[in-house]
């Protein structure tokens, strides 16, 4: 199982996923720190910034990164629900991690974990080719 995950992470699709998601991560981080600067609670800032990154990234994943035959109206709602779930869970996780680590390190660690999990979910269940 671990070997399959390692192989998937080393794949061309994962590299493209990371490249496409880098701008989304930039949007996420910049909006997160702007909201913190203006006094928005960290959990709320995490939720809002995570959603802004998702909104950007899904378009790239659907149209450029994954080789699939699904329509946008099929992939977006599923990806949206999964991403909202990840964002909602990430808020409390960020608060918990930041009790032990600096807020920036907590955000980076959480981003890495969520990135790998969402990639595996999207690759396996969302952006797939239908069997003929």
DSSP file (Angstrom, degrees, kcal/mol; ACC not computed):
  #  RESIDUE AA STRUCTURE BP1 BP2  ACC     N-H-->O    O-->H-N    N-H-->O    O-->H-N    TCO  KAPPA ALPHA  PHI   PSI    X-CA   Y-CA   Z-CA
    1    1 A X     >        0   0    0      0, 0.0     4,-2.0     0, 0.0     5,-0.2   0.000 360.0 360.0 360.0 -48.5    0.0    0.0    0.0
    2    2 A X  H  >  +     0   0    0      1,-0.2     4,-2.5     2,-0.2     5,-0.2   0.886 360.0  53.1 -62.5 -38.9    2.7    2.5    1.0
    3    3 A X  H  > S+     0   0    0      2,-0.2     4,-2.5     1,-0.2    -1,-0.2   0.881 107.3  51.3 -64.5 -38.4    4.7    1.6   -2.2
    4    4 A X  H  > S+     0   0    0      2,-0.2     4,-2.3     1,-0.2    -1,-0.2   0.902 110.8  48.4 -64.9 -40.5    1.6    2.3   -4.3
    5    5 A X  H  X S+     0   0    0     -4,-2.0     4,-2.4     2,-0.2    -2,-0.2   0.920 111.4  50.0 -65.5 -43.7    1.2    5.7   -2.7
    6    6 A X  H  X S+     0   0    0     -4,-2.5     4,-1.5     1,-0.2    -2,-0.2   0.916 111.6  48.5 -60.3 -43.8    4.9    6.5   -3.2
    7    7 A X  H  < S+     0   0    0     -4,-2.5     4,-0.3     1,-0.2    -1,-0.2   0.898 111.3  50.0 -64.2 -40.7    4.7    5.5   -6.9
    8    8 A X  H >< S+     0   0    0     -4,-2.3     3,-1.3     1,-0.2     6,-0.4   0.904 108.6  51.9 -64.9 -41.1    1.5    7.6   -7.4
    9    9 A X  H 3< S+     0   0    0     -4,-2.4    -1,-0.2     1,-0.3    -2,-0.2   0.819 108.8  51.8 -65.3 -30.5    3.2   10.6   -5.8
   10   10 A X  T 3< S+     0   0    0     -4,-1.5    -1,-0.3    -5,-0.2    -2,-0.2   0.483  91.8 111.3 -82.5  -2.8    6.2   10.2   -8.1
   11   11 A X  S <> S-     0   0    0     -3,-1.3     4,-1.8    -4,-0.3     5,-0.1  -0.201  81.4-113.2 -74.3 163.3    3.9   10.1  -11.2
   12   12 A X  H  > S+     0   0    0      1,-0.2     4,-2.5     2,-0.2     5,-0.2   0.877 116.1  56.4 -59.5 -40.7    3.5   12.8  -13.9
   13   13 A X  H  > S+     0   0    0      1,-0.2     4,-2.5     2,-0.2    -1,-0.2   0.890 105.5  49.9 -63.0 -39.1    0.0   13.6  -12.8
   14   14 A X  H  > S+     0   0    0     -6,-0.4     4,-2.6     2,-0.2    -1,-0.2   0.909 109.8  51.0 -67.2 -39.9    1.1   14.4   -9.2
   15   15 A X  H  X S+     0   0    0     -4,-1.8     4,-2.4     2,-0.2    -2,-0.2   0.932 113.5  45.0 -61.7 -45.3    3.9   16.7  -10.5
   16   16 A X  H  X S+     0   0    0     -4,-2.5     4,-3.0     2,-0.2     5,-0.3   0.884 110.9  54.7 -64.2 -38.2    1.3   18.5  -12.7
   17   17 A X  H  X S+     0   0    0     -4,-2.5     4,-2.3    -5,-0.2    -2,-0.2   0.920 110.4  45.6 -60.1 -45.4   -1.1   18.6   -9.7
   18   18 A X  H  X S+     0   0    0     -4,-2.6     4,-1.1     2,-0.2    -2,-0.2   0.915 113.5  49.2 -65.4 -43.5    1.6   20.2   -7.6
   19   19 A X  H >X S+     0   0    0     -4,-2.4     4,-0.6     1,-0.2     3,-0.5   0.938 115.0  43.4 -62.7 -46.5    2.5   22.7  -10.3
   20   20 A X  H 3X S+     0   0    0     -4,-3.0     4,-0.7     1,-0.2     3,-0.5   0.872 114.9  50.8 -66.3 -36.1   -1.1   23.7  -10.9
   21   21 A X  H 3X S+     0   0    0     -4,-2.3     4,-2.7    -5,-0.3    -1,-0.2   0.623  89.5  80.9 -77.7 -13.1   -1.8   23.8   -7.2
   22   22 A X  H <X S+     0   0    0     -4,-1.1     4,-2.3    -3,-0.5    -1,-0.2   0.911  94.3  45.8 -61.8 -42.5    1.1   26.1   -6.4
   23   23 A X  H  X S+     0   0    0     -4,-0.6     4,-2.6    -3,-0.5    -1,-0.2   0.902 112.4  51.6 -67.1 -39.1   -0.7   29.2   -7.5
   24   24 A X  H  X S+     0   0    0     -4,-0.7     4,-2.6     2,-0.2    -2,-0.2   0.894 109.7  49.9 -61.6 -39.3   -3.8   28.1   -5.6
   25   25 A X  H  X S+     0   0    0     -4,-2.7     4,-3.2     2,-0.2     5,-0.2   0.895 108.8  52.5 -65.2 -39.4   -1.5   27.6   -2.5
   26   26 A X  H  X S+     0   0    0     -4,-2.3     4,-2.8     2,-0.2     5,-0.3   0.934 111.1  46.5 -60.5 -45.9   -0.1   31.1   -3.0
   27   27 A X  H  X S+     0   0    0     -4,-2.6     4,-2.3     2,-0.2     5,-0.3   0.920 113.7  50.0 -60.5 -44.4   -3.7   32.5   -3.1
   28   28 A X  H  X S+     0   0    0     -4,-2.6     4,-2.4     2,-0.2    -2,-0.2   0.954 114.6  42.3 -58.0 -54.3   -4.5   30.4    0.0
   29   29 A X  H  X S+     0   0    0     -4,-3.2     4,-2.7     2,-0.2     5,-0.3   0.914 114.8  48.8 -65.1 -45.2   -1.5   31.6    2.0
   30   30 A X  H  X S+     0   0    0     -4,-2.8     4,-2.2    -5,-0.2     5,-0.2   0.942 115.2  44.1 -62.2 -46.8   -1.6   35.2    1.0
   31   31 A X  H  X S+     0   0    0     -4,-2.3     4,-2.3    -5,-0.3    -1,-0.2   0.884 112.5  54.4 -66.1 -35.8   -5.3   35.5    1.8
   32   32 A X  H  X S+     0   0    0     -4,-2.4     4,-2.4    -5,-0.3    -2,-0.2   0.948 112.3  41.8 -59.7 -50.9   -4.8   33.5    5.0
   33   33 A X  H  X S+     0   0    0     -4,-2.7     4,-2.3     2,-0.2    -1,-0.2   0.823 112.4  54.2 -72.4 -30.1   -2.1   35.9    6.3
   34   34 A X  H  X S+     0   0    0     -4,-2.2     4,-1.7    -5,-0.3    -1,-0.2   0.930 110.5  47.2 -64.7 -44.3   -4.0   39.0    5.2
   35   35 A X  H  <>S+     0   0    0     -4,-2.3     5,-2.7     2,-0.2    -2,-0.2   0.910 111.6  50.1 -64.4 -41.2   -7.0   37.8    7.1
   36   36 A X  H ><5S+     0   0    0     -4,-2.4     3,-1.8     1,-0.2    -1,-0.2   0.924 107.9  54.5 -60.4 -43.0   -4.8   37.1   10.2
   37   37 A X  H 3<5S+     0   0    0     -4,-2.3    -1,-0.2     1,-0.3    -2,-0.2   0.866 108.6  48.8 -58.0 -37.7   -3.3   40.6    9.9
   38   38 A X  T 3<5S-     0   0    0     -4,-1.7    -1,-0.3    -5,-0.1    -2,-0.2   0.283 125.3-101.1 -90.3  11.3   -6.8   42.1   10.0
   39   39 A X  T < 5 +     0   0    0     -3,-1.8     2,-0.3     1,-0.3    -3,-0.2   0.583  65.6 154.1  88.5  10.6   -7.8   40.1   13.0
   40   40 A X      < -     0   0    0     -5,-2.7    -1,-0.3    -6,-0.2     5,-0.0  -0.565  55.6-101.9 -69.9 133.2   -9.8   37.3   11.5
   41   41 A X     >  -     0   0    0     -2,-0.3     4,-2.8     1,-0.1     5,-0.2  -0.252  30.0-117.8 -56.1 144.3   -9.7   34.2   13.8
   42   42 A X  H  > S+     0   0    0      1,-0.2     4,-2.4     2,-0.2     5,-0.2   0.836 111.7  53.0 -58.2 -37.0   -7.3   31.6   12.5
   43   43 A X  H  > S+     0   0    0      2,-0.2     4,-2.1     1,-0.2    -1,-0.2   0.933 112.8  43.6 -65.5 -44.3  -10.0   28.9   12.0
   44   44 A X  H  > S+     0   0    0     -3,-0.2     4,-2.7     2,-0.2     5,-0.3   0.911 113.3  51.9 -66.4 -42.3  -12.2   31.2    9.9
   45   45 A X  H  X S+     0   0    0     -4,-2.8     4,-2.6     1,-0.2     5,-0.3   0.894 109.0  51.5 -60.2 -39.8   -9.1   32.5    7.9
   46   46 A X  H  X S+     0   0    0     -4,-2.4     4,-2.2    -5,-0.2    -1,-0.2   0.920 111.3  47.1 -62.6 -44.5   -8.2   28.8    7.2
   47   47 A X  H  X S+     0   0    0     -4,-2.1     4,-2.0     2,-0.2    -2,-0.2   0.948 116.2  42.6 -63.5 -49.5  -11.7   28.1    5.9
   48   48 A X  H  X S+     0   0    0     -4,-2.7     4,-1.9     1,-0.2    -2,-0.2   0.908 116.7  46.2 -67.3 -42.3  -11.9   31.1    3.7
   49   49 A X  H  X S+     0   0    0     -4,-2.6     4,-2.1    -5,-0.3    -1,-0.2   0.885 111.1  53.4 -69.5 -36.5   -8.4   30.9    2.3
   50   50 A X  H  X S+     0   0    0     -4,-2.2     4,-2.3    -5,-0.3    -1,-0.2   0.899 108.7  49.7 -62.6 -40.7   -8.8   27.2    1.7
   51   51 A X  H  X S+     0   0    0     -4,-2.0     4,-2.6     2,-0.2    -1,-0.2   0.892 108.2  52.9 -65.6 -39.3  -11.9   27.8   -0.3
   52   52 A X  H  X S+     0   0    0     -4,-1.9     4,-1.5     1,-0.2    -2,-0.2   0.907 110.6  47.6 -64.3 -40.0  -10.2   30.5   -2.4
   53   53 A X  H  X S+     0   0    0     -4,-2.1     4,-2.6     2,-0.2    -2,-0.2   0.913 111.8  50.5 -64.7 -42.7   -7.4   28.1   -3.2
   54   54 A X  H  X S+     0   0    0     -4,-2.3     4,-2.7     1,-0.2     5,-0.3   0.929 105.4  55.9 -59.7 -46.5   -9.9   25.3   -4.1
   55   55 A X  H  X S+     0   0    0     -4,-2.6     4,-0.7     1,-0.2    -1,-0.2   0.884 113.5  41.3 -56.8 -40.6  -11.9   27.6   -6.4
   56   56 A X  H  X S+     0   0    0     -4,-1.5     4,-1.0    -5,-0.2     3,-0.4   0.941 116.1  48.3 -69.0 -49.2   -8.7   28.3   -8.4
   57   57 A X  H  X S+     0   0    0     -4,-2.6     4,-2.8     1,-0.2     5,-0.3   0.842  98.4  64.4 -68.0 -37.2   -7.3   24.8   -8.4
   58   58 A X  H  X S+     0   0    0     -4,-2.7     4,-2.8     1,-0.2     5,-0.2   0.889 100.0  54.0 -58.7 -39.2  -10.4   22.8   -9.5
   59   59 A X  H  X S+     0   0    0     -4,-0.7     4,-2.4    -3,-0.4     5,-0.3   0.937 112.0  44.2 -59.1 -46.4  -10.5   24.5  -12.9
   60   60 A X  H  X>S+     0   0    0     -4,-1.0     4,-2.6     1,-0.2     5,-1.8   0.929 114.0  49.5 -64.8 -45.0   -6.9   23.6  -13.6
   61   61 A X  I  <>S+     0   0    0     -4,-2.8     5,-1.9     3,-0.2    -2,-0.2   0.908 114.8  44.8 -61.6 -42.1   -7.3   20.0  -12.3
   62   62 A X  I  <5S+     0   0    0     -4,-2.8    -2,-0.2    -5,-0.3    -1,-0.2   0.942 124.9  28.8 -68.4 -47.7  -10.4   19.5  -14.4
   63   63 A X  I  <5S+     0   0    0     -4,-2.4    -2,-0.2    -5,-0.2    -3,-0.2   0.720 135.5  13.3 -92.3 -21.5   -9.2   21.0  -17.7
   64   64 A X  I  <5S+     0   0    0     -4,-2.6    -3,-0.2    -5,-0.3    -2,-0.1   0.739 117.8  46.9-124.9 -36.7   -5.4   20.5  -17.7
   65   65 A X  I   <S+     0   0    0     -5,-1.8     2,-0.3   -49,-0.1    -4,-0.2   0.962  98.6  55.0 -84.6 -53.3   -4.0   18.1  -15.0
   66   66 A X      < -     0   0    0     -5,-1.9     2,-0.9    -6,-0.2    62,-0.1  -0.638  69.8-137.2 -93.1 140.1   -6.1   14.9  -15.0
   67   67 A X        +     0   0    0     -2,-0.3     2,-0.3    60,-0.2    62,-0.1  -0.831  54.8 127.4 -91.3 105.9   -6.8   12.7  -18.1
   68   68 A X        -     0   0    0     -2,-0.9    61,-0.2    -6,-0.2    59,-0.1  -0.908  60.7-132.9-151.6 173.0  -10.5   11.9  -17.7
   69   69 A X        +     0   0    0     59,-1.2     2,-0.2    -2,-0.3    60,-0.1   0.040  62.2 123.3-123.3  26.0  -13.8   12.0  -19.6
   70   70 A X        -     0   0    0     58,-0.2     2,-0.2    -8,-0.1    -2,-0.1  -0.601  60.7-119.6 -87.6 147.8  -16.0   13.5  -16.9
   71   71 A X    >>  -     0   0    0     -2,-0.2     4,-2.0     1,-0.1     3,-1.6  -0.545  24.0-115.8 -82.2 153.7  -18.0   16.7  -17.5
   72   72 A X  H 3> S+     0   0    0      1,-0.3     4,-2.8     2,-0.2     5,-0.3   0.881 116.4  58.4 -56.4 -40.9  -17.3   19.8  -15.3
   73   73 A X  H 34 S+     0   0    0      1,-0.2     4,-0.4     2,-0.2    -1,-0.3   0.678 109.1  47.0 -66.7 -15.3  -20.8   19.6  -13.8
   74   74 A X  H <> S+     0   0    0     -3,-1.6     4,-0.8     2,-0.1    -2,-0.2   0.850 117.4  38.9 -88.3 -41.5  -20.0   16.0  -12.7
   75   75 A X  H  X S+     0   0    0     -4,-2.0     4,-2.7     1,-0.1     5,-0.3   0.864 106.9  62.1 -80.4 -35.4  -16.5   16.7  -11.1
   76   76 A X  H  X S+     0   0    0     -4,-2.8     4,-3.1    -5,-0.2     5,-0.2   0.937 102.9  46.0 -62.9 -50.4  -17.2   20.1   -9.5
   77   77 A X  H  > S+     0   0    0     -4,-0.4     4,-2.3    -5,-0.3    -1,-0.2   0.912 116.9  44.8 -60.6 -41.3  -19.9   19.1   -7.0
   78   78 A X  H  X S+     0   0    0     -4,-0.8     4,-2.3     2,-0.2     5,-0.2   0.948 116.7  45.0 -65.9 -47.7  -18.1   16.0   -5.8
   79   79 A X  H  X S+     0   0    0     -4,-2.7     4,-2.7     1,-0.2    -2,-0.2   0.881 111.9  54.3 -62.8 -37.8  -14.7   17.8   -5.6
   80   80 A X  H  X S+     0   0    0     -4,-3.1     4,-3.0    -5,-0.3     5,-0.2   0.935 109.2  46.5 -61.4 -48.3  -16.5   20.7   -3.8
   81   81 A X  H  X S+     0   0    0     -4,-2.3     4,-2.2     2,-0.2    -2,-0.2   0.922 114.9  46.7 -62.5 -44.7  -18.0   18.5   -1.1
   82   82 A X  H  X S+     0   0    0     -4,-2.3     4,-2.2     2,-0.2    -1,-0.2   0.910 115.0  46.9 -64.0 -41.6  -14.7   16.7   -0.5
   83   83 A X  H  X S+     0   0    0     -4,-2.7     4,-2.9     2,-0.2    -2,-0.2   0.909 110.4  51.1 -69.4 -41.1  -12.8   20.0   -0.4
   84   84 A X  H  X S+     0   0    0     -4,-3.0     4,-3.0     2,-0.2     5,-0.2   0.909 109.9  51.7 -61.0 -40.8  -15.3   21.7    1.9
   85   85 A X  H  X S+     0   0    0     -4,-2.2     4,-2.3    -5,-0.2    -1,-0.2   0.933 111.4  46.7 -59.4 -46.0  -15.0   18.6    4.2
   86   86 A X  H  X S+     0   0    0     -4,-2.2     4,-2.3     2,-0.2    -2,-0.2   0.901 113.0  49.4 -63.3 -40.8  -11.2   19.0    4.1
   87   87 A X  H  X S+     0   0    0     -4,-2.9     4,-1.4     2,-0.2    -2,-0.2   0.929 111.2  48.9 -64.8 -44.9  -11.4   22.7    4.8
   88   88 A X  H  X S+     0   0    0     -4,-3.0     4,-0.8     1,-0.2    -2,-0.2   0.900 115.2  44.3 -62.5 -40.5  -13.8   22.2    7.7
   89   89 A X  H  X S+     0   0    0     -4,-2.3     4,-1.8    -5,-0.2    -1,-0.2   0.855 107.6  60.3 -69.9 -34.5  -11.6   19.6    9.3
   90   90 A X  H  X S+     0   0    0     -4,-2.3     4,-2.7    -5,-0.2    -1,-0.2   0.804  94.4  64.2 -67.2 -28.8   -8.4   21.7    8.6
   91   91 A X  H  X S+     0   0    0     -4,-1.4     4,-2.1     2,-0.2    -1,-0.2   0.979 108.9  36.5 -59.4 -58.8   -9.7   24.6   10.8
   92   92 A X  H  X S+     0   0    0     -4,-0.8     4,-2.6     1,-0.2    -1,-0.2   0.861 116.2  55.7 -62.2 -34.2   -9.7   22.7   14.1
   93   93 A X  H  X S+     0   0    0     -4,-1.8     4,-3.1     2,-0.2     5,-0.2   0.907 107.3  49.6 -63.8 -39.7   -6.5   20.8   13.0
   94   94 A X  H  X S+     0   0    0     -4,-2.7     4,-2.5     2,-0.2    -2,-0.2   0.927 110.9  49.0 -63.4 -44.7   -4.7   24.1   12.4
   95   95 A X  H  < S+     0   0    0     -4,-2.1     4,-0.4    -5,-0.2    -2,-0.2   0.921 114.3  46.3 -60.6 -44.1   -5.8   25.3   15.9
   96   96 A X  H >< S+     0   0    0     -4,-2.6     3,-1.4     1,-0.2     4,-0.4   0.949 114.3  46.2 -63.6 -50.4   -4.6   22.1   17.5
   97   97 A X  H >X S+     0   0    0     -4,-3.1     4,-2.6     1,-0.3     3,-1.9   0.873 104.8  61.7 -61.1 -37.3   -1.3   22.0   15.6
   98   98 A X  T 3< S+     0   0    0     -4,-2.5    -1,-0.3     1,-0.3    -2,-0.2   0.604  91.8  66.8 -70.9  -8.3   -0.6   25.7   16.4
   99   99 A X  T <4 S+     0   0    0     -3,-1.4    -1,-0.3    -4,-0.4    -2,-0.2   0.723 116.9  25.9 -75.9 -21.3   -0.7   24.8   20.1
  100  100 A X  T <4 S+     0   0    0     -3,-1.9     2,-0.3    -4,-0.4    -2,-0.2   0.664 128.3  36.3-112.1 -26.6    2.5   22.8   19.5
  101  101 A X  S  < S-     0   0    0     -4,-2.6    -1,-0.1     1,-0.1     5,-0.0  -0.851  93.7 -86.1-126.0 160.8    4.0   24.5   16.5
  102  102 A X     >  -     0   0    0     -2,-0.3     4,-2.6     1,-0.1     5,-0.2  -0.312  45.8-112.0 -57.9 149.4    4.3   28.0   15.1
  103  103 A X  H  > S+     0   0    0      1,-0.2     4,-2.3     2,-0.2     5,-0.1   0.850 117.4  51.5 -59.2 -36.6    1.2   29.0   13.0
  104  104 A X  H  > S+     0   0    0      2,-0.2     4,-2.4     1,-0.2    -1,-0.2   0.936 111.5  45.6 -67.6 -46.2    3.2   29.1    9.8
  105  105 A X  H  > S+     0   0    0      2,-0.2     4,-2.7     1,-0.2     5,-0.2   0.883 112.5  52.7 -63.2 -37.7    4.7   25.6   10.4
  106  106 A X  H  X S+     0   0    0     -4,-2.6     4,-2.5     2,-0.2    -2,-0.2   0.927 110.0  47.7 -62.1 -45.1    1.2   24.3   11.3
  107  107 A X  H  X S+     0   0    0     -4,-2.3     4,-2.4    -5,-0.2    -2,-0.2   0.907 113.0  48.5 -63.1 -43.1   -0.2   25.7    8.1
  108  108 A X  H  X S+     0   0    0     -4,-2.4     4,-2.2     2,-0.2    -2,-0.2   0.934 113.1  46.8 -63.8 -47.5    2.6   24.2    6.0
  109  109 A X  H  X S+     0   0    0     -4,-2.7     4,-2.1     1,-0.2    -2,-0.2   0.927 114.1  47.7 -60.7 -46.1    2.3   20.8    7.6
  110  110 A X  H  X S+     0   0    0     -4,-2.5     4,-2.5    -5,-0.2     5,-0.2   0.889 109.1  54.0 -63.3 -40.5   -1.4   20.8    7.2
  111  111 A X  H  X S+     0   0    0     -4,-2.4     4,-2.5    -5,-0.2    -1,-0.2   0.916 108.8  49.4 -60.2 -44.1   -1.2   21.9    3.6
  112  112 A X  H  X S+     0   0    0     -4,-2.2     4,-1.9     2,-0.2     5,-0.2   0.926 112.5  46.3 -62.0 -46.2    1.2   18.9    2.8
  113  113 A X  H  X S+     0   0    0     -4,-2.1     4,-2.1     1,-0.2    -2,-0.2   0.939 115.8  44.8 -62.4 -48.2   -1.1   16.4    4.4
  114  114 A X  H  X S+     0   0    0     -4,-2.5     4,-2.8     1,-0.2     5,-0.3   0.875 109.2  57.4 -66.4 -37.9   -4.2   17.7    2.8
  115  115 A X  H  X S+     0   0    0     -4,-2.5     4,-2.1    -5,-0.2    -1,-0.2   0.936 110.1  43.0 -58.4 -48.7   -2.5   18.0   -0.6
  116  116 A X  H  X S+     0   0    0     -4,-1.9     4,-2.3     2,-0.2    -2,-0.2   0.932 115.7  48.4 -65.6 -45.9   -1.6   14.3   -0.7
  117  117 A X  H  X S+     0   0    0     -4,-2.1     4,-2.1     1,-0.2    -2,-0.2   0.924 113.5  46.0 -61.9 -45.2   -4.9   13.1    0.6
  118  118 A X  H  X S+     0   0    0     -4,-2.8     4,-2.9     2,-0.2     5,-0.2   0.868 110.5  54.2 -68.3 -35.3   -7.0   15.2   -1.9
  119  119 A X  H  X S+     0   0    0     -4,-2.1     4,-2.9    -5,-0.3     5,-0.2   0.954 109.6  47.1 -60.0 -49.2   -4.7   14.2   -4.8
  120  120 A X  H  X S+     0   0    0     -4,-2.3     4,-1.9     1,-0.2     5,-0.2   0.892 114.4  47.1 -61.6 -40.5   -5.3   10.5   -4.0
  121  121 A X  H  X>S+     0   0    0     -4,-2.1     4,-2.7     2,-0.2     5,-0.7   0.936 114.6  46.0 -65.8 -47.0   -9.1   11.0   -3.7
  122  122 A X  I  X>S+     0   0    0     -4,-2.9     5,-2.6     1,-0.2     4,-1.3   0.918 114.6  47.6 -63.4 -43.0   -9.3   13.0   -6.9
  123  123 A X  I  <5S+     0   0    0     -4,-2.9    -1,-0.2    -5,-0.2    -2,-0.2   0.872 119.9  37.5 -66.2 -38.3   -7.2   10.6   -8.9
  124  124 A X  I  <5S+     0   0    0     -4,-1.9    -2,-0.2    -5,-0.2    -1,-0.2   0.856 134.0  12.6 -85.1 -36.8   -9.0    7.5   -7.7
  125  125 A X  I  <5S+     0   0    0     -4,-2.7    -3,-0.2    -5,-0.2     3,-0.2   0.627 126.0  36.2-122.0 -16.6  -12.7    8.6   -7.6
  126  126 A X  I  <<S+     0   0    0     -4,-1.3     2,-1.5    -5,-0.7    -3,-0.2   0.869 111.3  43.6-106.5 -59.3  -13.3   12.0   -9.3
  127  127 A X  S   <S+     0   0    0     -5,-2.6     2,-0.3   -59,-0.1    -1,-0.2  -0.607  85.8 133.0 -93.5  78.7  -11.2   12.5  -12.4
  128  128 A X        -     0   0    0     -2,-1.5   -59,-1.2    -3,-0.2     2,-0.4  -0.822  57.8-113.7-124.9 160.7  -11.6    9.0  -13.9
  129  129 A X        -     0   0    0     -2,-0.3     2,-0.1   -61,-0.2   -61,-0.0  -0.819  36.2-118.7 -93.2 135.4  -12.4    7.6  -17.3
  130  130 A X        -     0   0    0     -2,-0.4     2,-0.3     1,-0.1    -1,-0.0  -0.459  29.6-111.4 -69.8 143.0  -15.7    5.8  -17.6
  131  131 A X              0   0    0     -2,-0.1    -1,-0.1     1,-0.1     0, 0.0  -0.570 360.0 360.0 -73.1 137.7  -15.5    2.1  -18.5
  132  132 A X              0   0    0     -2,-0.3    -1,-0.1    -3,-0.0    -2,-0.0   0.471 360.0 360.0 -80.4 360.0  -16.9    1.5  -21.9
